[in-house]
Amino acid sequence: MPEVDNIDDVAVRLPGMRVAYEGEALDEADLAPTWTEQLQAWLNEAIAAGVAEPNAMVLATADAEGRPSSRTVLCKGLDERGVVFYTNYTSKKSHDLTVTRYASVTFPWYALHRQVTVRGEVEKVDIKETAAYWASRPRGSQLGAWASPQSQVVEGRRDLDNALASIERRFADVDEVPFPPHWGGWRIRPEVVEFWLGQQNRLHDRLRYVLTHDGWRIERVAP
C-alpha cells in the first residue's frame, strides 16, 4: 500500500490549496464566431498540449425529484447541433435524461486553466448515426456494452466477468457485433456554452454564448 498523509493533516492544508493562474486574458474579440468553432479550437489545443482524455466531460443530470448526479463521460460527437456521448439507455443517467430532457457537461482542462460548460436540452441520437459510431468501437468495448447491466447492483466482479464470457460465446462466430437495442447516443443541444479561463486574483474570465430568439449572443459574466 502506498504511504498517504494523515487525513487530519490533509484537512488542515485544504484551505491553503490553490493555484495562482497566470497567462493571457480572454476577451470577447478573441472568441470564434460560433460556439462550435471556439470549442473545437480549445479541444484541439488540449489535444496538442497532451491533456489526458481531452474529450472527457463531467455530465450532470437530475432525477424527477431534482436530486443531482454527476459522472464523467466521453464526448464522441461535436457539431453545430451539439455534443454527443454514448451510453446504456437503461443507465441512471439515461433515466434522468428521459425524465428531465435537460443536462449540462463540463470539459475540465485543469492543466490549461480552462473549462467549457455546455448546457441545454437533450435528444437521442438517431439509429444511423449510432450505428456508425458503434462500428468504430473496439470489439471488446462492443462486447462490454452487451454484458454490463449498467447502474444495476451486482454481487461482485465475478458477475460481470461471467456476463462478458457469456456474451463472448454468443458472438464468437459473428464478425460484426450489432449494437444492443438498449444502447445509443444522447445529444445535448446547447442553450448556453460558457468558456472559462483562470486569471489572477480569482477574477477569472467567463465568456458565454447564449441562444436567444434572435440567434446567439456573447456575454461576459462575473466570476
Protein Blocks (a to p, Z undefined) as FASTA:
>chain_A
ZZdddfklmmmmmmmgccddedddddfklpcfbfklmmmmmmmmmmmnopahklbccddd
ddfkopacddddddfbdcfkbccddddfkbmklmmmmmnopacdddddfknopacddddd
dddddfklmmmmmmmpcfklmmmmmmpcghiacfbfklmmmmmmmmmmmmmmpmbacddf
kbccdddddfbdcdddddehhiacdddddddfkbccdddddZZ
